[in-house]
Amino acid sequence: NATGGASVSLVSAGKLTVCTHLAYKPFQFKDASGKIVGFDVDLMDLVAKKLNVTQEIVDIEFGQITSGAVFTAKKCDAGAAAITITDKRKEATLFAEPYFKATQALLVKGDSGITNIDGLKGKQLAVQTDTTGKDWAEKNAATYGYTTKIFDDMPTGANAVLGGTVAGAINDNGVMFDFAKDNPTTKVVQEFQTGEEYGFNMGKDNAALQSVVSQVITTSKTDGTYNTIYKKWFGVDAPK
């Protein structure tokens, strides 16, 4: 394999098997035809192309990806699920070069009168299990006087805001702004600069794949492919 991918061993021959946790629009979600698409999907397609294989996506619990369980069990080669790189997650898995900067964002109903996190006092805040948003929300609950309610995925938490069963939801900015765009009765009222970066991850024993993924991300940023993909999903140029 002239692309340098020969040293990468894959769980299924001819395929780059990628684990994700649906739905997390616009990073990974099913389009109208049921096909899994998104920002992460397009970037991982570049990796698959580099390895001269096709990408196959497996939907699985987020915690299984961040803990590295999916790699130990040989279910996937890589994880692409808008995963924030943390020290704890780095102990369990390898991460390629970061590919996206994220903050936490607060979503509320547009007519709720809530303008920031202070407005959640005595109310319920939706969080997603195994996420950095949940960690942030739990750490700050006593300060702002809200209680957290845990949801298994991003859409159920955001839809609880839409349905009025919780006052707000906290999750990454990319998905929250996208949800508010699709559901104009909701809006993002505040972002919290948590200095987070996303990375694609893989098993501890897979430095060969880590190197290829990092190389693909770096190349895509220099040759303009990354910006094209970013613009397709976020509607603006990628931040410099």
C-alpha positions as CSV (number, residue, x, y, z in Angstrom):
1,N,0.0,0.0,0.0
2,A,1.8,3.1,-1.3
3,T,-0.1,5.4,1.0
4,G,1.9,4.3,4.1
5,G,-1.2,2.6,5.5
6,A,0.2,-0.9,5.2
7,S,1.3,-0.9,8.8
8,V,-2.2,-0.3,10.0
9,S,-4.1,-3.5,10.9
10,L,-7.9,-3.2,10.7
11,V,-10.5,-5.2,12.6
12,S,-12.3,-5.9,9.3
13,A,-10.2,-6.2,6.1
14,G,-11.0,-3.5,3.5
15,K,-12.9,-1.3,6.0
16,L,-12.1,1.4,8.5
17,T,-14.6,0.6,11.3
18,V,-15.5,3.7,13.2
19,C,-17.6,3.9,16.4
20,T,-19.9,6.8,17.1
21,H,-22.9,7.7,19.3
22,L,-25.9,8.9,17.4
23,A,-27.3,11.5,17.0
24,Y,-24.9,14.4,17.3
25,K,-25.8,16.7,14.5
26,P,-23.8,18.1,12.6
27,F,-21.0,15.8,13.6
28,Q,-22.7,12.5,13.0
29,F,-26.4,11.9,12.3
30,K,-28.8,10.1,10.0
31,D,-30.0,12.1,7.0
32,A,-33.5,11.8,5.5
33,S,-32.4,8.6,3.6
34,G,-31.1,7.0,6.8
35,K,-27.4,7.4,5.8
36,I,-25.0,8.4,8.6
37,V,-23.5,11.8,7.6
38,G,-21.7,14.7,9.2
39,F,-18.5,16.7,9.8
40,D,-16.7,13.8,11.6
41,V,-17.9,11.3,8.9
42,D,-16.4,13.4,6.1
43,L,-13.1,13.7,8.0
44,M,-12.9,10.0,8.7
45,D,-13.7,9.4,5.0
46,L,-10.4,11.2,4.2
47,V,-8.7,8.7,6.6
48,A,-10.4,5.7,4.9
49,K,-9.3,7.0,1.5
50,K,-5.8,7.4,2.7
51,L,-5.8,3.8,3.8
52,N,-7.5,2.7,0.6
53,V,-10.5,1.3,2.3
54,T,-14.2,2.3,3.0
55,Q,-15.6,3.7,6.2
56,E,-18.1,1.6,8.1
57,I,-19.9,3.3,11.1
58,V,-21.1,1.5,14.3
59,D,-23.5,3.3,16.6
60,I,-22.6,2.5,20.3
61,E,-22.8,4.0,23.8
62,F,-20.5,7.0,24.1
63,G,-18.9,5.7,27.3
64,Q,-17.8,2.5,25.5
65,I,-15.8,4.7,23.0
66,T,-14.2,7.0,25.6
67,S,-13.2,4.1,27.9
68,G,-11.6,2.2,25.0
69,A,-13.9,-0.8,25.5
70,V,-14.8,-0.8,21.8
71,F,-11.1,-1.2,20.8
72,T,-10.3,-3.9,23.4
73,A,-13.4,-5.9,22.1
74,K,-12.2,-5.3,18.5
75,K,-15.5,-3.7,17.6
76,C,-13.9,-0.6,16.0
77,D,-10.6,0.8,14.7
78,A,-11.4,4.4,15.7
79,G,-13.8,6.5,17.6
80,A,-15.3,9.6,15.9
81,A,-17.9,11.1,18.1
82,A,-17.0,14.7,18.8
83,I,-14.9,13.4,21.7
84,T,-13.2,16.0,23.9
85,I,-9.6,15.1,24.7
86,T,-9.2,14.8,28.5
87,D,-6.4,13.4,30.6
88,K,-8.7,10.7,31.9
89,R,-9.7,9.6,28.3
90,K,-6.0,9.8,27.3
91,E,-5.2,7.2,29.9
92,A,-7.7,4.8,28.2
93,T,-7.1,5.5,24.5
94,L,-4.8,7.2,22.1
95,F,-5.9,10.4,20.4
96,A,-4.9,11.8,17.0
97,E,-4.1,15.5,16.5
98,P,-7.1,17.7,17.7
99,Y,-9.5,18.7,14.9
100,F,-12.1,20.9,16.5
101,K,-12.2,23.5,19.3
102,A,-15.3,23.3,21.4
103,T,-17.0,25.2,24.3
104,Q,-20.0,24.3,26.4
105,A,-23.3,26.0,25.4
106,L,-26.6,26.6,27.3
107,L,-29.8,26.0,25.3
108,V,-33.2,27.4,26.6
109,K,-36.6,28.1,25.3
110,G,-36.6,31.5,23.5
111,D,-39.5,32.8,25.6
112,S,-38.3,31.5,28.9
113,G,-36.8,34.8,30.1
114,I,-33.6,32.9,30.9
115,T,-30.6,34.9,29.6
116,N,-27.8,33.0,31.3
117,I,-26.9,30.2,33.8
118,D,-28.1,32.3,36.8
119,G,-31.6,32.0,35.5
120,L,-31.6,28.2,36.1
121,K,-31.8,28.6,39.9
122,G,-34.3,26.1,41.3
123,K,-34.7,24.6,37.9
124,Q,-33.6,21.4,36.0
125,L,-30.7,21.3,33.5
126,A,-30.4,18.5,31.0
127,V,-27.0,16.9,30.6
128,Q,-25.8,14.0,28.5
129,T,-24.3,10.9,30.2
130,D,-20.4,10.5,30.0
131,T,-19.9,14.0,28.6
132,T,-17.7,17.0,29.6
133,G,-20.9,19.1,29.6
134,K,-22.3,16.8,32.4
135,D,-19.0,17.1,34.3
136,W,-19.1,20.9,34.1
137,A,-22.8,21.1,35.0
138,E,-22.4,18.9,38.1
139,K,-19.3,20.8,39.2
140,N,-21.2,24.1,39.0
141,A,-24.7,23.0,40.2
142,A,-24.3,24.2,43.8
143,T,-23.0,27.6,42.6
144,Y,-26.0,28.3,40.4
145,G,-28.6,26.4,42.3
146,Y,-30.0,24.1,39.5
147,T,-30.3,20.3,39.5
148,T,-29.1,18.1,36.6
149,K,-31.2,15.6,34.8
150,I,-29.3,12.9,32.8
151,F,-30.2,11.9,29.3
152,D,-28.6,9.1,27.2
153,D,-28.1,11.2,24.1
154,M,-28.0,14.8,22.8
155,P,-31.4,15.0,21.1
156,T,-33.4,13.8,24.0
157,G,-31.9,16.4,26.3
158,A,-32.4,19.2,23.8
159,N,-35.9,18.0,23.0
160,A,-36.7,18.1,26.8
161,V,-36.0,21.9,26.6
162,L,-38.3,22.1,23.5
163,G,-41.0,20.2,25.4
164,G,-40.6,22.2,28.5
165,T,-39.8,19.4,30.9
166,V,-36.4,21.0,31.7
167,A,-35.4,24.6,31.7
168,G,-32.2,24.3,29.9
169,A,-29.7,21.8,28.4
170,I,-25.9,22.0,28.3
171,N,-23.8,20.4,25.6
172,D,-21.1,21.3,23.1
173,N,-21.6,24.5,21.1
174,G,-21.5,22.8,17.6
175,V,-24.6,20.7,18.3
176,M,-26.5,23.2,20.4
177,F,-26.3,26.0,17.8
178,D,-27.3,23.5,15.1
179,F,-30.3,22.4,17.2
180,A,-31.4,26.0,17.8
181,K,-31.2,26.6,14.1
182,D,-33.5,23.6,13.4
183,N,-35.8,24.5,16.4
184,P,-36.2,28.3,16.4
185,T,-38.3,28.4,19.6
186,T,-35.0,27.5,21.4
187,K,-31.8,29.5,21.6
188,V,-28.3,29.4,22.9
189,V,-28.0,32.1,25.5
190,Q,-24.5,31.5,26.9
191,E,-21.2,29.7,26.1
192,F,-18.7,28.6,28.7
193,Q,-15.1,28.7,27.5
194,T,-13.8,25.3,28.7
195,G,-10.9,25.2,26.3
196,E,-11.9,21.9,24.9
197,E,-10.7,20.2,21.7
198,Y,-12.0,17.2,19.9
199,G,-9.9,14.3,18.8
200,F,-10.5,11.0,17.0
201,N,-9.4,8.1,19.3
202,M,-8.1,4.6,18.9
203,G,-6.8,1.7,21.0
204,K,-3.6,2.1,23.1
205,D,-1.8,-0.4,20.8
206,N,-2.7,1.4,17.6
207,A,-0.1,4.1,17.2
208,A,0.1,3.3,13.5
209,L,-3.5,4.4,13.0
210,Q,-3.0,7.4,15.3
211,S,-0.2,8.6,13.1
212,V,-2.2,8.2,9.8
213,V,-5.2,10.1,11.3
214,S,-3.0,12.9,12.6
215,Q,-1.3,13.2,9.2
216,V,-4.6,13.3,7.3
217,I,-5.9,16.1,9.6
218,T,-2.7,18.1,9.2
219,T,-2.8,17.7,5.4
220,S,-6.5,18.6,5.1
221,K,-5.9,21.8,7.0
222,T,-3.0,22.9,4.7
223,D,-4.6,21.8,1.4
224,G,-8.0,23.4,2.1
225,T,-10.0,20.2,2.3
226,Y,-10.7,20.8,6.1
227,N,-12.1,24.3,5.4
228,T,-14.4,23.0,2.6
229,I,-15.8,20.3,5.0
230,Y,-16.1,22.8,7.8
231,K,-18.0,25.3,5.7
232,K,-20.3,22.5,4.4
233,W,-21.5,21.6,8.0
234,F,-21.2,25.0,9.8
235,G,-21.9,27.5,7.1
236,V,-18.8,29.6,7.9
237,D,-15.0,29.3,7.3
238,A,-13.1,27.3,9.9
239,P,-11.5,29.5,12.6
240,K,-7.8,30.2,12.0
